[in-house]
Amino acid sequence: MKKVFVDSKAEPSTWLKNNPATYEFKLTAGVPAGNYTWAVAIVDTTKENQPGIKIAVNGDLTSTGWLKLMDVAVQ
């Protein structure tokens, strides 16, 4: 199961290299119990929320541009 959450209040243009920042996004997932992978991307809302900007990170990026953060278990 895939579910996308878009935070329209985020402003990634202010997230700059060598300028640490914190960001908090609270949500109610509303997904069935099970194991999931939490991944993030800066999406293009005009293109069905597909990743629109490549994230410059050392991490586990999918072939479509999502950065895998962690496994999540919903009970």
Phi and psi in radians as a Rosetta constraint file:
Dihedral C 1 N 2 CA 2 C 2 CIRCULARHARMONIC -2.078 0.35
Dihedral N 2 CA 2 C 2 N 3 CIRCULARHARMONIC 2.336 0.35
Dihedral C 2 N 3 CA 3 C 3 CIRCULARHARMONIC -2.429 0.35
Dihedral N 3 CA 3 C 3 N 4 CIRCULARHARMONIC 2.366 0.35
Dihedral C 3 N 4 CA 4 C 4 CIRCULARHARMONIC -1.992 0.35
Dihedral N 4 CA 4 C 4 N 5 CIRCULARHARMONIC 2.321 0.35
Dihedral C 4 N 5 CA 5 C 5 CIRCULARHARMONIC -2.045 0.35
Dihedral N 5 CA 5 C 5 N 6 CIRCULARHARMONIC 2.255 0.35
Dihedral C 5 N 6 CA 6 C 6 CIRCULARHARMONIC -1.980 0.35
Dihedral N 6 CA 6 C 6 N 7 CIRCULARHARMONIC 2.197 0.35
Dihedral C 6 N 7 CA 7 C 7 CIRCULARHARMONIC -1.750 0.35
Dihedral N 7 CA 7 C 7 N 8 CIRCULARHARMONIC 1.802 0.35
Dihedral C 7 N 8 CA 8 C 8 CIRCULARHARMONIC -1.297 0.35
Dihedral N 8 CA 8 C 8 N 9 CIRCULARHARMONIC -0.151 0.35
Dihedral C 8 N 9 CA 9 C 9 CIRCULARHARMONIC -1.530 0.35
Dihedral N 9 CA 9 C 9 N 10 CIRCULARHARMONIC -0.210 0.35
Dihedral C 9 N 10 CA 10 C 10 CIRCULARHARMONIC -1.198 0.35
Dihedral N 10 CA 10 C 10 N 11 CIRCULARHARMONIC 2.531 0.35
Dihedral C 10 N 11 CA 11 C 11 CIRCULARHARMONIC -2.313 0.35
Dihedral N 11 CA 11 C 11 N 12 CIRCULARHARMONIC 1.381 0.35
Dihedral C 11 N 12 CA 12 C 12 CIRCULARHARMONIC -1.112 0.35
Dihedral N 12 CA 12 C 12 N 13 CIRCULARHARMONIC -0.259 0.35
Dihedral C 12 N 13 CA 13 C 13 CIRCULARHARMONIC -1.158 0.35
Dihedral N 13 CA 13 C 13 N 14 CIRCULARHARMONIC -0.274 0.35
Dihedral C 13 N 14 CA 14 C 14 CIRCULARHARMONIC -1.639 0.35
Dihedral N 14 CA 14 C 14 N 15 CIRCULARHARMONIC -0.069 0.35
Dihedral C 14 N 15 CA 15 C 15 CIRCULARHARMONIC -1.553 0.35
Dihedral N 15 CA 15 C 15 N 16 CIRCULARHARMONIC 1.647 0.35
Dihedral C 15 N 16 CA 16 C 16 CIRCULARHARMONIC -1.931 0.35
Dihedral N 16 CA 16 C 16 N 17 CIRCULARHARMONIC 2.628 0.35
Dihedral C 16 N 17 CA 17 C 17 CIRCULARHARMONIC -1.015 0.35
Dihedral N 17 CA 17 C 17 N 18 CIRCULARHARMONIC 2.465 0.35
Dihedral C 17 N 18 CA 18 C 18 CIRCULARHARMONIC 1.087 0.35
Dihedral N 18 CA 18 C 18 N 19 CIRCULARHARMONIC 0.347 0.35
Dihedral C 18 N 19 CA 19 C 19 CIRCULARHARMONIC -2.337 0.35
Dihedral N 19 CA 19 C 19 N 20 CIRCULARHARMONIC 1.398 0.35
Dihedral C 19 N 20 CA 20 C 20 CIRCULARHARMONIC -0.946 0.35
Dihedral N 20 CA 20 C 20 N 21 CIRCULARHARMONIC 2.466 0.35
Dihedral C 20 N 21 CA 21 C 21 CIRCULARHARMONIC -2.484 0.35
Dihedral N 21 CA 21 C 21 N 22 CIRCULARHARMONIC 2.760 0.35
Dihedral C 21 N 22 CA 22 C 22 CIRCULARHARMONIC -2.011 0.35
Dihedral N 22 CA 22 C 22 N 23 CIRCULARHARMONIC 2.717 0.35
Dihedral C 22 N 23 CA 23 C 23 CIRCULARHARMONIC -2.571 0.35
Dihedral N 23 CA 23 C 23 N 24 CIRCULARHARMONIC 2.376 0.35
Dihedral C 23 N 24 CA 24 C 24 CIRCULARHARMONIC -2.223 0.35
Dihedral N 24 CA 24 C 24 N 25 CIRCULARHARMONIC 2.333 0.35
Dihedral C 24 N 25 CA 25 C 25 CIRCULARHARMONIC -2.359 0.35
Dihedral N 25 CA 25 C 25 N 26 CIRCULARHARMONIC 1.944 0.35
Dihedral C 25 N 26 CA 26 C 26 CIRCULARHARMONIC -1.785 0.35
Dihedral N 26 CA 26 C 26 N 27 CIRCULARHARMONIC 2.427 0.35
Dihedral C 26 N 27 CA 27 C 27 CIRCULARHARMONIC -2.693 0.35
Dihedral N 27 CA 27 C 27 N 28 CIRCULARHARMONIC 2.839 0.35
Dihedral C 27 N 28 CA 28 C 28 CIRCULARHARMONIC -1.874 0.35
Dihedral N 28 CA 28 C 28 N 29 CIRCULARHARMONIC 2.012 0.35
Dihedral C 28 N 29 CA 29 C 29 CIRCULARHARMONIC -1.180 0.35
Dihedral N 29 CA 29 C 29 N 30 CIRCULARHARMONIC -0.752 0.35
Dihedral C 29 N 30 CA 30 C 30 CIRCULARHARMONIC 1.086 0.35
Dihedral N 30 CA 30 C 30 N 31 CIRCULARHARMONIC 0.721 0.35
Dihedral C 30 N 31 CA 31 C 31 CIRCULARHARMONIC -2.037 0.35
Dihedral N 31 CA 31 C 31 N 32 CIRCULARHARMONIC 2.720 0.35
Dihedral C 31 N 32 CA 32 C 32 CIRCULARHARMONIC -1.126 0.35
Dihedral N 32 CA 32 C 32 N 33 CIRCULARHARMONIC 2.741 0.35
Dihedral C 32 N 33 CA 33 C 33 CIRCULARHARMONIC -0.985 0.35
Dihedral N 33 CA 33 C 33 N 34 CIRCULARHARMONIC 2.499 0.35
Dihedral C 33 N 34 CA 34 C 34 CIRCULARHARMONIC 2.723 0.35
Dihedral N 34 CA 34 C 34 N 35 CIRCULARHARMONIC -3.062 0.35
Dihedral C 34 N 35 CA 35 C 35 CIRCULARHARMONIC -1.805 0.35
Dihedral N 35 CA 35 C 35 N 36 CIRCULARHARMONIC 2.351 0.35
Dihedral C 35 N 36 CA 36 C 36 CIRCULARHARMONIC -2.348 0.35
Dihedral N 36 CA 36 C 36 N 37 CIRCULARHARMONIC 2.892 0.35
Dihedral C 36 N 37 CA 37 C 37 CIRCULARHARMONIC -1.963 0.35
Dihedral N 37 CA 37 C 37 N 38 CIRCULARHARMONIC 2.209 0.35
Dihedral C 37 N 38 CA 38 C 38 CIRCULARHARMONIC -1.566 0.35
Dihedral N 38 CA 38 C 38 N 39 CIRCULARHARMONIC 2.165 0.35
Dihedral C 38 N 39 CA 39 C 39 CIRCULARHARMONIC -2.382 0.35
Dihedral N 39 CA 39 C 39 N 40 CIRCULARHARMONIC 2.667 0.35
Dihedral C 39 N 40 CA 40 C 40 CIRCULARHARMONIC -2.259 0.35
Dihedral N 40 CA 40 C 40 N 41 CIRCULARHARMONIC 2.762 0.35
Dihedral C 40 N 41 CA 41 C 41 CIRCULARHARMONIC -2.792 0.35
Dihedral N 41 CA 41 C 41 N 42 CIRCULARHARMONIC 2.756 0.35
Dihedral C 41 N 42 CA 42 C 42 CIRCULARHARMONIC -1.613 0.35
Dihedral N 42 CA 42 C 42 N 43 CIRCULARHARMONIC 1.912 0.35
Dihedral C 42 N 43 CA 43 C 43 CIRCULARHARMONIC -1.724 0.35
Dihedral N 43 CA 43 C 43 N 44 CIRCULARHARMONIC 2.812 0.35
Dihedral C 43 N 44 CA 44 C 44 CIRCULARHARMONIC -1.781 0.35
Dihedral N 44 CA 44 C 44 N 45 CIRCULARHARMONIC 1.873 0.35
Dihedral C 44 N 45 CA 45 C 45 CIRCULARHARMONIC -1.209 0.35
Dihedral N 45 CA 45 C 45 N 46 CIRCULARHARMONIC -0.229 0.35
Dihedral C 45 N 46 CA 46 C 46 CIRCULARHARMONIC -1.515 0.35
Dihedral N 46 CA 46 C 46 N 47 CIRCULARHARMONIC -0.105 0.35
Dihedral C 46 N 47 CA 47 C 47 CIRCULARHARMONIC -2.193 0.35
Dihedral N 47 CA 47 C 47 N 48 CIRCULARHARMONIC 0.887 0.35
Dihedral C 47 N 48 CA 48 C 48 CIRCULARHARMONIC 0.969 0.35
Dihedral N 48 CA 48 C 48 N 49 CIRCULARHARMONIC 0.651 0.35
Dihedral C 48 N 49 CA 49 C 49 CIRCULARHARMONIC 1.026 0.35
Dihedral N 49 CA 49 C 49 N 50 CIRCULARHARMONIC 0.611 0.35
Dihedral C 49 N 50 CA 50 C 50 CIRCULARHARMONIC -1.474 0.35
Dihedral N 50 CA 50 C 50 N 51 CIRCULARHARMONIC 2.616 0.35
Dihedral C 50 N 51 CA 51 C 51 CIRCULARHARMONIC -0.909 0.35
Dihedral N 51 CA 51 C 51 N 52 CIRCULARHARMONIC 2.240 0.35
Dihedral C 51 N 52 CA 52 C 52 CIRCULARHARMONIC -1.926 0.35
Dihedral N 52 CA 52 C 52 N 53 CIRCULARHARMONIC -0.375 0.35
Dihedral C 52 N 53 CA 53 C 53 CIRCULARHARMONIC -2.277 0.35
Dihedral N 53 CA 53 C 53 N 54 CIRCULARHARMONIC 2.257 0.35
Dihedral C 53 N 54 CA 54 C 54 CIRCULARHARMONIC -1.232 0.35
Dihedral N 54 CA 54 C 54 N 55 CIRCULARHARMONIC 2.267 0.35
Dihedral C 54 N 55 CA 55 C 55 CIRCULARHARMONIC -1.469 0.35
Dihedral N 55 CA 55 C 55 N 56 CIRCULARHARMONIC 2.198 0.35
Dihedral C 55 N 56 CA 56 C 56 CIRCULARHARMONIC -1.536 0.35
Dihedral N 56 CA 56 C 56 N 57 CIRCULARHARMONIC 1.531 0.35
Dihedral C 56 N 57 CA 57 C 57 CIRCULARHARMONIC -2.453 0.35
Dihedral N 57 CA 57 C 57 N 58 CIRCULARHARMONIC 2.778 0.35
Dihedral C 57 N 58 CA 58 C 58 CIRCULARHARMONIC -1.668 0.35
Dihedral N 58 CA 58 C 58 N 59 CIRCULARHARMONIC 1.904 0.35
Dihedral C 58 N 59 CA 59 C 59 CIRCULARHARMONIC -3.070 0.35
Dihedral N 59 CA 59 C 59 N 60 CIRCULARHARMONIC -2.999 0.35
Dihedral C 59 N 60 CA 60 C 60 CIRCULARHARMONIC -1.574 0.35
Dihedral N 60 CA 60 C 60 N 61 CIRCULARHARMONIC 1.576 0.35
Dihedral C 60 N 61 CA 61 C 61 CIRCULARHARMONIC -1.602 0.35
Dihedral N 61 CA 61 C 61 N 62 CIRCULARHARMONIC 2.406 0.35
Dihedral C 61 N 62 CA 62 C 62 CIRCULARHARMONIC -1.365 0.35
Dihedral N 62 CA 62 C 62 N 63 CIRCULARHARMONIC 2.936 0.35
Dihedral C 62 N 63 CA 63 C 63 CIRCULARHARMONIC -1.152 0.35
Dihedral N 63 CA 63 C 63 N 64 CIRCULARHARMONIC -0.322 0.35
Dihedral C 63 N 64 CA 64 C 64 CIRCULARHARMONIC -1.717 0.35
Dihedral N 64 CA 64 C 64 N 65 CIRCULARHARMONIC 0.028 0.35
Dihedral C 64 N 65 CA 65 C 65 CIRCULARHARMONIC 1.758 0.35
Dihedral N 65 CA 65 C 65 N 66 CIRCULARHARMONIC 0.182 0.35
Dihedral C 65 N 66 CA 66 C 66 CIRCULARHARMONIC -1.562 0.35
Dihedral N 66 CA 66 C 66 N 67 CIRCULARHARMONIC 2.399 0.35
Dihedral C 66 N 67 CA 67 C 67 CIRCULARHARMONIC -1.645 0.35
Dihedral N 67 CA 67 C 67 N 68 CIRCULARHARMONIC 2.000 0.35
Dihedral C 67 N 68 CA 68 C 68 CIRCULARHARMONIC -1.330 0.35
Dihedral N 68 CA 68 C 68 N 69 CIRCULARHARMONIC 2.183 0.35
Dihedral C 68 N 69 CA 69 C 69 CIRCULARHARMONIC -1.711 0.35
Dihedral N 69 CA 69 C 69 N 70 CIRCULARHARMONIC -0.865 0.35
Dihedral C 69 N 70 CA 70 C 70 CIRCULARHARMONIC -2.907 0.35
Dihedral N 70 CA 70 C 70 N 71 CIRCULARHARMONIC 2.873 0.35
Dihedral C 70 N 71 CA 71 C 71 CIRCULARHARMONIC -1.538 0.35
Dihedral N 71 CA 71 C 71 N 72 CIRCULARHARMONIC 2.502 0.35
Dihedral C 71 N 72 CA 72 C 72 CIRCULARHARMONIC -2.263 0.35
Dihedral N 72 CA 72 C 72 N 73 CIRCULARHARMONIC 2.364 0.35
Dihedral C 72 N 73 CA 73 C 73 CIRCULARHARMONIC -1.921 0.35
Dihedral N 73 CA 73 C 73 N 74 CIRCULARHARMONIC 2.130 0.35
Dihedral C 73 N 74 CA 74 C 74 CIRCULARHARMONIC -1.778 0.35
Dihedral N 74 CA 74 C 74 N 75 CIRCULARHARMONIC 2.225 0.35
